[in-house]
């Protein structure tokens, strides 16, 4: 009789251990799913940030400042109607002088003097 009781107790202990293992497995799986979801959110967030950065750079690249001081991104100044300044190109190396550096008399790349109109 005591041996039978011992077998019953051993069976109950094994069942409890199996249940605990199952709970650990479920918890581990839930943690993995949560980490995968967080990784996916970071990937989407990084993609959105890169896309917004590209849009901002593209918008900034098309900006120009008129002689009247107005900042524009269109073909003509919204304040005075002037066209954007024409970039000066080096006759030797074809480097374009930035519009905001109109005081430059020499090419920043090769040192050739700019031919002013």
Beta strands, then each sheet from edge to edge (+ up, - down):
strand 1: 64-65
strand 2: 71-72
strand 3: 88-89
strand 4: 96-97
sheet 1: 1+ 2-
sheet 2: 3+ 4-
end
